[in-house]
Amino acid sequence: ILGSAYLLGASSAQLTTIYEEECRELEKWEDSPGEVSKHDWRDFLGDRRYQRAYVDFFEDELVTNGYEWRKVLEDYLLRGKEPLINCLIAGLGHPLIHLGYAYELSSREVGMEALGLVATSYNFLHKYINDASYTTVAPYSTSSPLEVLYKVGNDSRLSGLFDHPGADNIEALFLTHEDIILEHWNAWKIMNPKKQFEESQRAAVALLVATQSVNKHSYDFFLVHLLTTSHAVRILIPLIPAKHHASLVRQWWLMTLAVYIAQLRPPIKVDIILEYDQQSKAWGWVEKQAVSSRWATDAHYVKGLRAMKEASQTWGDEDHFYLKAAVKFALEFNGWGGFGPLDGGNVN
């Protein structure tokens, strides 16, 4: 959140307030059961108890490599038979988001933290990228991500899978309905990468802003991660080797489908955004809301607004789609929902 707020023009006083508020919710930094070395660093992948040990290890590697932090990232993300870059979407995409900010802010500290997150979040999702057998010919195909999402929303095979939304549904989905999610995953055919990535960013915005219930002003906490991870993908693509571009986008796409189904496939009504009256508000107003409104210390609120602003600057915004979505989100936001039994309406 500090990075987003800084890039949106937050003052030093505002950044201090955000820092102090965010610190209250952070977990205590615990010692790991043991150290991680260059000889056994892959042995503890996915074990969150080794978070501190991994960060210490990568920071030692940073010193060894003369503080060339990009080289350390390349050495540990891109090399080997099953490179870590193929599992950035584990942990609800937080490793991917953190990595994006490392490059965007040119921060070696954030970069080493990102490596630690990738290592401790590592899970079964890597196999869908590392193992080519999961990439198959689907019963249908389309170049439109929204068209796939509409088909997922209408797929009767996914009806009644879960009693409530929530992240705990994701692993269960792959255990019981892997064939269905992979069918839709493989249906999106990337033939015009630039145009289709732009469409995927519009889809990410729609998943957050155009799925909201008319009678509620809480937005889905899990769907906002599809937007912030999409932003991270946009940051990383120009900076990583071309051979990883398609697989990175397909990782994001797999996460998008899994989270959308886990959140019980709310209807996507794009016209909610296109027909929204932004009341002559411009991006300057949105930026002000991000850094000085009552929600300025909510990390996902700030990052969501900034992701929409950056998308508008990247692709242009002739129909004001991104601006309308951002204004609607900023004006109507009243906490996060989508937590299932823990929800109680929303979390402020």
Salt bridges, closest charged atoms under 4 A:
GLU21 OE1 - ARG24 NH1 3.32
ASP31 OD1 - ARG52 NH1 3.31
ASP47 OD2 - ARG49 NH2 2.80
GLU61 OE1 - LYS38 NZ 3.53
ASP75 OD2 - LYS71 NZ 2.87
ASP75 OD1 - ARG79 NE 2.94
GLU82 OE1 - HIS126 ND1 3.93
GLU104 OE1 - HIS231 NE2 3.22
GLU104 OE2 - ARG306 NH2 2.33
GLU109 OE2 - ARG108 NE 3.65
GLU113 OE1 - HIS98 NE2 2.88
ASP155 OD2 - ARG157 NH2 2.74
ASP155 OD2 - HIS184 NE2 2.83
GLU178 OE2 - LYS127 NZ 3.99
GLU183 OE2 - ARG157 NH2 2.97
GLU199 OE2 - LYS195 NZ 2.49
GLU287 OE2 - LYS309 NZ 3.36
GLU310 OE1 - ARG234 NH2 3.60
GLU310 OE2 - ARG306 NH2 3.86
ASP319 OD2 - ARG202 NH2 2.99
GLU332 OE1 - HIS217 ND1 3.99
GLU332 OE1 - LYS328 NZ 2.75
